[in-house]
Amino acid sequence: GSERFCLAVIAANARLSFAAVSREMGGGRYSIAPPDTLARLLGYPSLGVSPLGAPDIPVLIDRQLECCETVLIGSGVVGVEIAITPQDLRVLTLGRTSELT
């Protein structure tokens, strides 16, 4: 089958559960995309990936972020981050919140 992608937004100190991603995405095997794939799909360097501006890729947001007043996300530029509320992140990305860690 063809490859399927999603963007998972989790805390920097958390560990992503690929089983949770698979469950949210309706099955299949998921892994971290290599830098060349990120660049091809998003146009972002691997250390500057932003969930904003990826309209064709589902965004999954870890539920533990809901308790944060703001979260920092990539901006598309290495070393530059955007402070945003978890609620605004969900709205702007059409993201889904679930247990990912």
C-alpha positions as CSV (number, residue, x, y, z in Angstrom):
1,G,0.0,0.0,0.0
2,S,0.9,3.6,-0.3
3,E,2.6,5.5,2.6
4,R,0.4,7.5,4.9
5,F,1.6,10.4,7.0
6,C,0.5,12.4,10.0
7,L,2.0,15.1,12.2
8,A,2.0,14.2,15.9
9,V,2.4,17.1,18.4
10,I,3.7,16.0,21.8
11,A,5.7,17.6,24.6
12,A,9.4,17.7,24.0
13,N,10.1,15.4,26.9
14,A,7.4,12.9,26.1
15,R,7.7,9.6,24.1
16,L,5.4,9.1,21.2
17,S,3.3,5.9,21.2
18,F,3.3,4.6,17.6
19,A,0.6,2.2,18.6
20,A,-1.6,5.2,19.6
21,V,-0.8,6.9,16.3
22,S,-1.8,3.7,14.4
23,R,-5.0,3.5,16.4
24,E,-5.9,7.2,15.7
25,M,-5.1,6.8,12.0
26,G,-7.2,3.6,11.5
27,G,-4.3,1.1,11.5
28,G,-1.1,0.6,9.8
29,R,2.6,1.0,10.7
30,Y,4.0,4.4,11.5
31,S,7.5,5.7,12.1
32,I,9.4,9.0,12.2
33,A,9.8,10.2,8.6
34,P,13.4,10.8,7.4
35,P,14.5,14.4,6.8
36,D,14.3,14.1,3.0
37,T,10.7,12.9,3.2
38,L,9.8,15.8,5.5
39,A,11.4,18.3,3.1
40,R,9.5,16.7,0.2
41,L,6.1,16.7,1.9
42,L,6.3,19.9,3.9
43,G,9.2,22.0,2.6
44,Y,10.5,22.2,6.1
45,P,13.9,21.2,7.5
46,S,13.6,18.3,10.0
47,L,14.3,20.6,13.0
48,G,11.8,23.2,11.9
49,V,8.7,21.3,11.1
50,S,5.5,23.1,11.8
51,P,2.0,21.6,12.1
52,L,0.7,24.9,10.6
53,G,0.8,24.9,6.9
54,A,0.4,21.2,6.3
55,P,-3.2,21.2,5.1
56,D,-3.2,17.7,3.5
57,I,-1.6,15.9,6.5
58,P,-3.6,15.0,9.6
59,V,-2.4,16.6,12.8
60,L,-2.7,14.6,16.0
61,I,-2.3,16.5,19.3
62,D,-1.4,14.8,22.5
63,R,-4.1,15.2,25.2
64,Q,-1.5,16.1,27.9
65,L,-1.0,19.4,26.1
66,E,-4.5,20.5,26.9
67,C,-3.5,21.5,30.4
68,C,-0.9,23.9,29.1
69,E,-1.7,27.6,28.8
70,T,0.5,27.8,25.7
71,V,2.7,25.3,23.8
72,L,5.7,26.0,21.6
73,I,5.6,24.6,18.1
74,G,7.9,24.7,15.1
75,S,7.6,27.6,12.8
76,G,9.1,26.1,9.7
77,V,12.4,27.8,10.4
78,V,15.1,26.1,12.5
79,G,15.4,27.7,15.9
80,V,12.2,29.8,15.7
81,E,9.1,28.6,17.6
82,I,5.6,29.8,17.8
83,A,3.7,30.1,21.2
84,I,0.1,29.1,20.7
85,T,-2.7,27.8,22.9
86,P,-3.5,24.1,22.5
87,Q,-7.1,25.1,21.5
88,D,-5.9,27.5,18.7
89,L,-3.5,24.8,17.5
90,R,-6.3,22.3,17.2
91,V,-8.5,24.9,15.4
92,L,-5.8,26.1,13.0
93,T,-4.6,22.7,12.0
94,L,-8.0,20.9,12.1
95,G,-6.2,18.6,14.5
96,R,-7.5,15.8,16.7
97,T,-6.7,15.5,20.3
98,S,-6.0,12.1,21.7
99,E,-3.7,10.1,24.0
100,L,-0.4,9.8,22.0
101,T,2.2,9.3,24.8
